[in-house]
Amino acid sequence: MPRIIRNALYQKLRNLPELRQFQSDFESLSGLKLAFVDELGLGDDSPCTEQPVCAEIRCSEAGRALCARTKHALLAGATQRYSSVTCDAGLNEAAVPVKVSGIHAGFLVFGGTAAQIPSEPALHRIRHLLEKSGIPVDSGNLRDWYATNRQIPAATFEAYLRIANLAAQQIALIVTDQLATPEATMPPAVLKACGYIRSKALMDDINLVEVASHCGISEGHLSRLFHRTTGLTFREYISQVRIDRAKSLLLNTNKTVTEIAYESGFQSLSQFHRAFRKAHQTSPGKLRADASPA
């Protein structure tokens, strides 16, 4: 997936009022900063005081490097589902992927807490790990830092993680709906293109030349305008329309997967399976089975 597409979706999401509101609500509920970062861990601009241990460690270059390594490992482990790690300082960090039609658009990140104040042996291990990373600390100072740091029981931390995951799914749906049903503020050419795609994509293998001709503008102009407005390429939008139709048929009819694939506009069963798994991280059959009553 070209990075420019992911960046477009990331920018669309970070300016979404619903995301900003959830960040504020999450902070009020948990007392924790909830950042929304891109695939590189960048873009954290929400104002909030760091937890004491994090603030002390990040005072040094070695400490900042340690935090960067931890964030990289955290995000790498959260590509398919939410994940958490414990850093060398003994702090819990969590990340929740935000995906729009299967595209990784960013991550909700929070943490910097421990389940409890570490015991003396645990503090000794933490100090040893920090020193290995070039961050010398006094045991007494480390104990004081933890005494003022936020403690959140493991069960509560996991509950916050599940809440953030549910919110990420709902926020992604808002953007998906906007892309699938464009708002009246979109340029007329894009509105016309989206309507034409939705009317034809389930039956024909339409292309950019055909849609541009229908809209009365050049292919290049439509391609640039479409991407700038929706955050998706022309082909990605077509795939999304077809996948949305297929999902509806899977959940609401008894048609076979093969019938659904062709009825949704896909040219082959293998193409359908690839596109569906990319969008939903599961197969069509498993999604149907998981949604069926036991």
Buried (B, 14 or more C-beta within 10 A) or exposed (E): EEEEBBBBBBBBBBEBEEBEEBBEEBBEEBEBBBBBBBBEBEBEEBEBEEBBBBBBBBEBEBBEBBBEEBBEBBBEBBBEEBBBBEBBBBBBBBBBBBBBBBBBBBBBBBBBBBBEBBEEEBBEBBBEBBEEBEBEBEEEEBBEBBEEBBEBEEEEBBEBBEBBBEBBEEBBEBBBEBBBEBEEEBBEBBBBBBBBBBEBBBEEEBEBEBBBEBBEBEBEEBBEBBBEBBBBBBEBBBBBBBBBBBBEBBEEEEEEBEEBBEBBBBEEBEEBBEBBBBBBBEEBEEBBEEEEEE
